[in-house]
Amino acid sequence: MEFKDSGLPQNKLVEDAFNYSKKNALAGEKEMLKMVEQQVGMIFEQQKMMLDMAHQTGDLTDDQYEEEKKNFDKQRKMQMDALPAAVQKNLLEMFSAKRLGPARELQQHSDSASPDLLAAVMLVDCVRSPIDYENIEKKFGGGIAGLVAEVAHVEAYPSERSDNLKKAADDTRRAILARLITDLEGVTKEIVKASKNPFNRVMIPPGQEEQMFSDAQATWGADKKLDARFVQSFNKFAEGAGSPFRVEVDAKGDLDLVKGAPPQPPKLLPGPRGPKPPKPPGNGGIGGDVF
C-alpha cells in the first residue's frame, strides 16, 4: 500500500509518518522470517523422522522411501521459498491494521484529527527502545514524540491505565480510543468470518468487555464523535460475540456498561437427511402414500 491509497489527508507530515511507520514495520522482516523458518523447519523435521521410522520398520520399501523423500524435499523447498513473500504480506497487513487503522479511525470519526495526532498514532508501535524514541524526536519534533511517549506510557502500565488515561492530554486519549476501536472492528470482522463455519468460534477472554469499557470511560468526553463511534463498535462486537454486555449513554451523558440476559447458545445445524424409505406396495398403507 502506498500513501496515496491510505485514505489519509494529503499532508507532508502525515505522509512522512506513514512512510516511516511502514518502513519500520517491514524492518522486522528478517526477525519474523527467521522465526517462521525455524517453526516450519521443526515441522518438516518431525515429518522426516516419521518417514525414516516408516522405512526402518519396513512399512516403506527402499524405492518407496526414496520416492517419498524426493517429494518431501521438494515440498520443503517450495514452502521455504514461499516464506519471504508470505512474511512480507503478513507484516503489511499488520501495518495496515495496527498502525494505519487507528489513523483512519481518527480521520473519519474524530472531532479533531490534526496532522500531529494522525502522525503520532502511526508512530506509537515504532518505539521499542529509547533510541527509537530519540529517532522519532529528531525527525518529527518534540511535540509528536511527546504524544507518542504518553500513549506508550499508558500502554506500558496496565495496572495504572485508567488513572494515566484520566490525566492524559485529549489527543492521547483520542489516540488510545482510536486504537481500541480499531481492535474492536478487527475482532468483529473475525467473528463474522468465523460465523460462516458452525465449528469455528472467536473466544473472548474473561473480563475483556470490562477492560474495554474502563478504557472508554477514562477517555470519555475527549472527543464526542469518537465516543459515539466506540458505542457503535462495542455493541456490534458484543452482539457478534454473544456477549451479555452492551454500552449505553445515560441521561447525564455518561457511559454505562449494561449486562443483560446471557446469550442463548447457538442452535446446531441439522445433519444431512437420510434416504427416504422405499414406498410400500399398493396405496402406501394407512393414510395413503405419505412419502
C-alpha positions, 0 to 999 in steps of 0.5 A: 500500500502506498500513501496515496491509497491510505485514505489519509489527508494529503499532508507532508507530515502525515505522509512522512509518518506513514512512510516511516511507520511502514518502513519500520514495520517491514524492518522486522522482516528478517526477525519474523522470517527467521522465526517462521523458518525455524517453526516450519523447519521443526515441522518438516523435521518431525515429518522426516523422522516419521518417514525414516521410522516408516522405512526402518520398520519396513512399512516403506520399501527402499524405492518407496522411501526414496520416492517419498523423500524426493517429494518431501524435499521438494515440498520443503523447498517450495514452502521455504521459498514461499516464506519471504513473500508470505512474511512480507504480506503478513507484516503489511497487513499488520501495518495496515491494521495496527498502525494505519487503522487507528489513523483512519479511525481518527480521520473519519470519526474524530472531532479533531484529527490534526496532522500531529495526532494522525502522525503520532498514532502511526508512530506509537508501535515504532518505539521499542527502545529509547533510541527509537524514541530519540529517532522519532524526536529528531525527525518529527519534533518534540511535540509528536514524540511527546504524544507518542511517549504518553500513549506508550506510557499508558500502554506500558502500565496496565495496572495504572491505565485508567488513572494515566488515561484520566490525566492524559492530554485529549489527543492521547486519549483520542489516540488510545480510543482510536486504537481500541476501536480499531481492535474492536472492528478487527475482532468483529470482522473475525467473528463474522468470518468465523460465523460462516463455519458452525465449528469455528468460534472467536473466544473472548477472554474473561473480563475483556468487555470490562477492560474495554469499557474502563478504557472508554470511560477514562477517555470519555468526553475527549472527543464526542464523535469518537465516543459515539463511534466506540458505542457503535463498535462495542455493541456490534462486537458484543452482539457478534460475540454473544456477549451479555454486555452492551454500552449505553449513554445515560441521561447525564451523558455518561457511559454505562456498561449494561449486562443483560440476559446471557446469550442463548447458545447457538442452535446446531445445524441439522445433519444431512437427511437420510434416504427416504424409505422405499414406498410400500406396495399398493396405496402406501398403507394407512393414510395413503402414500405419505412419502 
